[in-house]
């Protein structure tokens, strides 16, 4: 009987050891599984974070534009060629535009080059027939002798959110360098819309007409002693499409 009890105790001790080993093994397996799951989770989160970071970068800086084949584009009549000048004699800012123009350039979706634009001086319009007639005369644009105002560029320009567009402008037979400040509105490989502004001194092009004022006046923060300011602000909206 005593021998039986001893054997039974040995069996119980053996079973207890086996159960402990199984429990430890299960716990170890569980730990390994948890570590694997956590590692996978961390990996996925890292990928997601990287994607979010990339998306944020794209939102801030925009997708990189890849240049395509260089192709000719043509200025459309949706474009606008406008200008403003201060008229101290009337304490007013005179706005005007040219309604007839044409132009071509080369474009690859990223760069603009070889711009050649012609503006017909006779199409000047300031919403005042008498004033427009004067502007077309010898004292101003002399449209009979100089019917075309031209703008040309010789170098390629990369079109960013904002950019400089250097070129040459010819008015009344006088050609001088000018740099327009451009802003990109929209683009794809076949269409381009940009806005550009610049300032010229009209007297450098022989547009010298003026009259002195009896007294100084201030208009839009600028002091004037003459009837019409010498500085003219140009404002262009360029809408161009690829030739078919």
C-alpha positions in Angstrom: 0.0 0.0 0.0 2.8 2.4 0.9 4.5 1.6 -2.3 1.3 2.4 -4.3 1.0 5.8 -2.5 4.6 6.6 -3.4 4.1 5.7 -7.0 0.9 7.8 -7.1 2.7 10.8 -5.6 5.5 10.4 -8.2 2.9 10.4 -11.0 1.2 13.5 -9.6 4.5 15.3 -9.4 5.4 14.3 -12.9 2.0 15.5 -14.2 2.4 18.8 -12.3 5.8 19.3 -14.0 4.3 18.5 -17.4 1.4 21.0 -16.8 3.9 23.7 -15.7 6.0 23.2 -18.8 2.9 23.4 -21.0 1.8 26.6 -19.3 5.2 28.2 -19.7 5.3 27.1 -23.3 1.9 28.6 -24.0 2.8 31.8 -22.3 6.0 32.0 -24.3 4.1 31.4 -27.5 1.6 34.1 -26.5 4.5 36.5 -25.9 6.0 35.7 -29.3 2.6 36.1 -31.0 2.1 39.5 -29.2 5.6 40.7 -30.2 4.9 39.7 -33.8 1.6 41.4 -33.9 3.0 44.5 -32.2 5.9 44.6 -34.7 3.5 44.2 -37.6 1.3 47.0 -36.1 4.4 49.3 -35.7 5.4 48.5 -39.3 2.0 49.4 -40.7 1.8 52.6 -38.6 5.2 53.6 -39.9 4.1 53.1 -43.5 0.9 55.1 -42.8 2.8 57.9 -41.1 5.2 58.0 -44.1 2.3 58.2 -46.5 0.7 61.0 -44.4 3.9 62.9 -44.3 4.3 62.5 -48.1 0.7 63.6 -48.6 1.3 66.7 -46.4 4.4 67.5 -48.3 2.5 67.3 -51.6 -0.3 69.5 -50.2 2.3 72.2 -49.2 4.6 72.1 -52.2 2.4 70.6 -55.0 3.2 67.6 -57.1 6.3 67.9 -59.2 5.5 68.7 -62.8 7.3 66.6 -65.4 8.1 68.3 -68.7 6.5 66.8 -71.8 7.3 67.3 -75.5 7.9 70.9 -76.5 5.0 72.2 -78.6 3.8 75.5 -80.0 0.9 77.3 -78.2 -1.2 80.2 -79.4 -2.6 83.1 -77.4 -6.4 83.0 -77.4 -8.9 85.9 -77.4 -9.7 85.0 -73.8 -6.5 86.8 -72.9 -6.5 90.3 -71.6 -4.0 93.1 -72.2 -4.7 95.9 -69.8 -3.0 99.0 -68.3 -3.5 101.7 -65.6 -2.1 105.2 -65.3 -2.7 108.0 -62.8 -4.2 111.1 -64.2 -3.3 113.8 -61.6 -5.2 116.5 -63.5 -8.5 114.6 -62.9 -7.5 112.9 -59.6 -8.4 109.6 -61.2 -6.7 106.3 -62.2 -7.3 105.7 -65.9 -7.8 102.1 -67.0 -7.5 100.9 -70.5 -6.9 97.8 -72.7 -5.9 96.6 -76.1 -8.6 94.5 -77.7 -6.6 93.0 -80.7 -3.5 91.0 -80.3 -1.9 87.7 -81.3 1.0 85.6 -79.9 2.8 82.3 -80.0 5.2 80.5 -77.8 6.7 77.1 -77.0 5.6 75.1 -74.0 6.3 71.7 -72.5 4.0 71.7 -69.5 6.8 73.1 -67.3 8.7 75.7 -69.3 7.7 78.6 -71.5 10.0 79.9 -74.2 10.2 81.8 -77.5 7.3 84.1 -76.7 6.4 86.4 -79.6 3.4 88.7 -79.0 2.0 91.5 -81.2 -0.5 94.0 -79.9 -2.3 96.3 -82.3 -1.9 99.8 -81.0 -5.0 101.0 -82.9 -7.2 98.8 -80.7 -6.5 100.9 -77.6 -9.7 101.4 -75.6 -10.1 103.6 -72.4 -13.9 103.9 -72.7 -13.5 107.5 -73.9 -13.5 108.1 -77.7 -11.9 111.5 -77.5 -9.1 110.3 -75.3 -8.6 107.2 -77.4 -8.3 109.4 -80.5 -5.6 111.4 -78.7 -3.8 108.3 -77.7 -3.6 107.1 -81.3 -2.2 110.4 -82.5 1.5 111.5 -83.0 1.7 112.8 -79.5 1.2 109.3 -78.1 1.3 106.0 -79.9 1.4 107.3 -83.5 -0.5 104.2 -84.6 -0.2 105.1 -88.3 3.6 104.8 -88.2 3.9 102.3 -85.4 0.9 100.0 -85.6 2.4 97.2 -83.5 3.5 96.9 -79.9 5.6 93.8 -79.4 6.9 91.6 -76.6 9.4 88.9 -77.1 11.5 86.6 -75.0 14.7 84.7 -75.8 15.2 82.4 -72.8 13.1 79.6 -71.4 11.3 80.2 -68.1 10.3 77.6 -65.5 6.7 78.1 -64.5 6.5 78.0 -60.7 3.7 79.4 -58.5 5.4 82.7 -59.2 8.2 83.5 -61.7 9.9 86.2 -63.6 9.4 86.6 -67.3 12.2 88.7 -68.8 11.9 89.9 -72.3 11.9 93.0 -74.6 9.0 95.3 -75.3 8.9 97.6 -78.3 6.6 100.7 -78.4 6.7 103.4 -81.0 9.8 101.9 -82.5 11.8 101.9 -79.2 12.8 98.5 -77.9 13.8 98.1 -74.2 14.2 95.2 -71.7 11.4 94.5 -69.3 10.8 91.8 -66.6 7.2 90.9 -65.9 6.2 89.3 -62.6 4.2 86.1 -63.4 1.8 84.1 -61.4 0.7 80.6 -62.5 -3.1 80.2 -62.6 -3.5 76.8 -64.3 -1.8 74.4 -66.7 -1.7 71.0 -68.3 0.2 69.8 -71.3 -2.1 71.6 -73.8 -3.4 74.7 -71.9 -1.7 77.4 -69.9 -3.1 80.4 -68.0 -0.8 82.9 -66.3 -1.1 86.5 -65.0 1.7 88.9 -65.4 2.3 92.5 -64.2 5.0 95.1 -64.9 5.7 98.8 -64.8 7.1 100.9 -67.7 8.1 104.6 -67.9 6.2 105.7 -71.0 8.6 108.6 -71.7 11.4 106.1 -72.4 9.3 105.0 -75.4 8.7 108.5 -76.7 5.2 108.8 -75.2 6.0 112.2 -73.8 2.8 114.2 -73.9 2.1 116.1 -70.7 1.0 119.3 -69.1 2.2 120.9 -65.9 -0.2 121.4 -63.0 -0.8 124.7 -61.3 -0.1 123.0 -58.0 1.0 119.6 -56.7 -1.7 117.0 -56.0 -1.6 113.6 -54.3 -3.3 110.6 -55.8 -3.1 107.1 -54.4 -0.1 108.0 -52.2 1.8 109.5 -55.1 2.6 113.3 -55.6 2.0 114.6 -59.0 3.1 117.9 -60.7 2.0 116.9 -64.2 -1.3 116.0 -65.8 -0.5 112.3 -66.5 1.9 110.1 -64.5 5.0 108.8 -66.4 4.7 105.3 -64.9 2.2 102.9 -66.5 1.2 99.6 -64.9 0.7 96.7 -67.2 -1.6 93.8 -66.3 -1.8 90.7 -68.6 -3.9 87.6 -68.4 -2.3 85.1 -70.8 -4.6 82.2 -72.0 -2.8 79.9 -74.4 -3.7 76.6 -76.0 -1.6 74.0 -77.9 -1.8 74.1 -81.6 -3.7 71.2 -83.1 
